[in-house]
Amino acid sequence: MQTSLKLSLAVTTCLIGASIQAQDFDDVEIETVPVADDLYMLVGQGGNIGLSVGDDGAMIVDTQFAPLSAKIQDAVDDADGGDIAFVVNTHWHGDHTGGNANFGNAGAVIMAHANVRVRLAIADGADPAGFPHVTYPDRLRFHWNGDDVDLIHVDPAHTDGDTIVHFRNLNAFHMGDTFFNGVYPYIDVDSAGSLDGLIAAGEMVISLSDNDTRIIPGHGPLATRTDLEAWINTLKVIRSRFQSAINQGMNADEILAAGLTAEWDETMGGGFMNPENFTRLAVQSLTQ
């Protein structure tokens, strides 16, 4: 098995949360960040959650880890959301779907791209109560709390089941892990992830945005179009450098030794996607 693929599998296993114990979540607090009218970003541990509240009820985008479900519900209650009626999953990883079963058992309808249900169904230890009830092959629009909400499946980017949520009337997006604001992205090559796909997904959101748009990333602080443009432009430069090196016959070890990302490593490489992990997965995505 190639080094990059081993890395991808190891990171994915970590994100599923199989080795994380409940006590790790005892001190986690859920922060509620206003995004637009009756739209919030909930920050805890794992992927950022989107929350829409209003006359139709509460809808959340992603569910973080199962031990946090009660704290998430408390944050929803504090925002006058009440019981959660709908859950949208941006992709299948456990830091975004770990609480699905808890909310599904409480009555929420779970929606996601078809590949999310497929991948959850074959994941070790996945609870069928957390599988999506509604799936779609391309996109789905629904009308909730006075907004027209588009669920847009993009070509493989972070995974092959990514959904970008567009709150059309509120001029806001939840991009899931197609956007890691300010840090190197995780490209899950074992789930058909692609550096080119990440760039394309970001460019699509940029094309639908303006200076007032607010963007919830999968990880990192609430963002603007300018933040997303800066991140995508960096990825484009890195992609060009990597592709040039690949065309010269360099392998991942040689590309890593060449330090092609050095100018961003300090600011963007401090998380679990350190420069080596990012480089190896990016190179694999360009060569597979």
N, C-alpha and C positions, 0 to 999 in steps of 0.2 A: 504493500500500500504506500502511495506517495506521501511524503512528509506533509504537504499542504492538505491532503485529504484527511490524514490523521488529525491534523490541527483542527480542521473544520468539524470533524466528528466530536473531538474533545470539547470544543467550545460549545457546540450545540447541546451536548449532554449536560454541561454546566448550566446552560440557559433553561433547559427543561426543569432543572431544579431537583433532580433525583438525589443529589448528594447534599442538599441544603436542608438543615433541620429547622424546625419551627422556632426554636429559641433565637435563631439569627434575626427574627423579625420582631422580637419583643420591643425593641427600642425604636423601631421605624415609626415615623410620624408622616401623615399624609398632608402635604401642603396643597392648598387650593389657590391656583393662579388664574385671575380673570383673563379671558381671551376676547370675548365680545359679549353682546347682550345674552345673558342666560347660557353662555358657553364658557367652560372652564377647562384648565389643565390640572390634573391631579398628579402630584409628584410624590412618589414613595420609594420603593425599591423594585427595580425592573423597569419595563417600558412605561413611558408617560401615558396617562389615561386622558382621553377626552370625555367631557361630561356636558350633555345638553339637558336642560331642565325647562319645564313650562307646563302648559295646560294638558299636553298629551302624556306627560310623565317623564321619567328619567331614561336616558339612553347613554351608555358608556361605550367608548372605543378602547378595547383591550381591558384586561383584568388583573395584570401583574401576577403575583404568586398567591396560592390558595390561603396561606396563613394570614394574609392581609385583607381578606374579603370583608371581615367585620369592620375594620378600620376604614376601608373604602366606602362601605355602606354608611358609616357614620358621617364621612365627608359629604356624601351625596345628600344625606338628611340635612346637614348643616347648610347646604345650598338650596334647601327647600325642594329637593328632588323627589323624595319619597322612595317607594319601591322601584327597582330597576326593571323596566319593561323590555328593553332591547340591549343586547351586547353585539358590537361589531368587532371582529378580530382583523387586525391588519396583516397578520401572518400566523404561523403555527407555533413559534417558539414559546417555551414555558414561562418566560418572564412577561409574556403578553397574553397567555391563555391559561395560566395556572389556576386562576380563580373561576374559570368557566363553569365547572361542575357546581360550585357553590351557588352561583347566580342562576344557573340553569335549573337546579333543584328548587330554587326559590321562585321560579316562574318566569324568568327572563327568556325571551326568544333570542337565540344566538345566530348571527349571520356572518358569513365569510365566503371567500372564494372557494370553489370546489376543491382545489388542491389542499386547502387547510384541513378539511374533513378527512381527505385521503391520508395525509401525513399524520394527523392525530390518531387515526385509526390503527396505524402500524407502529406508533411510538410506544416504547416500553412503559407500562404503568398508567397509560392515559385512561381517564374515566369517561366512559361513553356518555355520561350525563353532561359532559362538557363539549361534546361534538356539536358543530353547527347544525341548527335545524333548517336553515335556509341557506342555500348555496347558489352561486351564479357563475357562468363561464367568462363573462366579460365585464359587465357593469350592471348596476341596479340603482334606481332612483326611488327614494321614498320621501314622504312629506311628514315632518315631525316638528312639533313646537313652532309652527309658523315658518319653517325653513324647508327649502328643497335641498335634500341631502343626496349627493351622488357618491356611490361606492364604485371606484374606478380600479379595475384590475390592470396592472401594467405588465409589460413583458418582464421575464425574470430579472430581478435586480438584487435585492437582499435574499430573496428566495423565489420560487416559482409560484407562490400563492399570495403575493403582495397586493394589498388594497390601499389606495389613497382615498381618504374621505374628504369630500369637498362640501363644506357648508356654504352653499352658493349665496344665499341672501345675507349671510354674516361675513362674507369675504374672508373665510378662514379655511384652513386645511389641517387634517391630521395625516402625516406622511408615514407613520409607523417607522420601521427601520430602513426605509429608503432614504432617511435623513438622520444622520448622527451629528447634531449641531456642534461644530467646533472641534470634533475629534475624527480620527480615522474610522471608516465604516467597517463593519463585519460583513464580509461577503461569504455567505454560506454556500460554498461550491458544491457541497453534498446535497443541497436542495436546489441545485441548478442556478445558484446566485451568480451575478455577473457585474463586473465593474462597468461595462458599457451600459448595462441595464440601469444601474444606479444613476449614471449621468443622464440617460434618457428620461428617467422618471423625474429627476430634478428639473430638467429643461421643460418638461410638460407643465409642472406646477408653476415655474417661472412665467411661462407663456400665458397662464390663466390668472396671474397675480398683478398687483399694482403696489404702490408705496404704502397703502393702508392695510394690505393683507397681513394677517397673522397666521403663523405656521407652527403647529405642534409637532416637534420632531419625535422620533422614537425614543431618543435619549438626548439630554442636554436641555438648555433653557429655551423658553418660548422665543420664536424667531420671526424675522421679517423677510421680505423678498431679498433685501440686500444681504442678509446673512446667508441665505440659501445660494445666492449667486456667487458669493465669495467661496463657499464650500465647493460648489460645482466647478468653478474655475480652477481651484486647486487640484481637484481630481482630474480635470482635463490635462493639466500640465504633467501631473504624475503619470497618467495613462500614456501620454505621448512619449515620455522618457522611457517608461517600461517597454513600450512597443518597439521603440528604436533599438533598445538593448536586446530584446528578443530577436529582432531582425538581424542583429549582428551575431547571433548564435549564443548569447549569454544565457545561462540558466539562473534559477532563483538564487542560488548561493552567490553567484558572481554579481548579480544585480544588487543583492543585499550588501555585499562588500563594497560596491561602488558608491553607496551612500546617496542614491538618487533622490531620497526624500529628506535629506539632512536638514534643510532649511525649515521644515515644518515639524520635525520629530519632537521638539521640546514642547510645542504648543498643542499638537494634535495627537501625540503618541503616548500620552500618560496613562491611558486607560488599559483595559484588557486587550484592546487592539493596539499593542505596542508596534513600533516600526517593523520589527521582524515578522510578527504575525500578519500584519496588513500586507506587507510586501509579498510574502509567500502566497497568500490567498489571492491577491490581485494578479500576480503573475500566472497562477494556475488558471484563473478565470479567462485570461487572455490567450492561453495556449491550449486549453482543453477543447 
